[in-house]
């Protein structure tokens, strides 16, 4: 099965491809939030490298969030359009689970909290347990970095990962029982692996967890008048 994966949840924009022969290719096309301009040419270049046509893609996997609002919209819209054009299956994964799978593949065990920078002084977080299998513990949520650290100061050993950890490094490294596994971007290769095992979906629902910055700013102005 030829599988295409799209990652646009964070400032980096990446795509990956697994061919019928098992070859896996990854292309980070931009890390400056230029998702609109970079994604489609990046997919084209990846297909050229693999020497396959868009119609040969059997499945499209896309990160549906949480993450940057505009990036998610671009990624999901592109995935839907590509899947329709290629008559391919469509599958959604989350940025938080991709970070967890990436850590597990690297050998991390025990409690892990995926932390994606949500801007506005907030982070998107979800807890997982990494053992022989990956288990989800609780729902994805929006939180203050300090609140996450305070919660885990009472819960014991934990590993933090994601670009939110890097942004608030002093906070997340302040816990004696905490370890940081550095991952700036949800690994797009994991999207290939996870997405290949899931059922196709009729629609992809973005996991925003909160309203867009533009809407929030407008609401704030309205209230201040």
Secondary structure, 3 states (H helix, E strand, C coil): CCEEEEECCCCCEEEEEECCCCCEEEEEEECCCCHHHHHHHHHHHHHHHHCCCHHHCCEEEEECECCCHHHHHHHHHHHHHHHHHHCCEEEEECHHHHHHHHHHHCCCCEEEEEEEEEECCEEEEEEEEECCCEEEEEEEEEEEHHHHHHHHCCCCCEEEECHHHHHCHHHHCCCCCEEEECCCCCCHHHHHHHHCCCCCCCCCCCECCCCCHHHHHHHHHHHHC
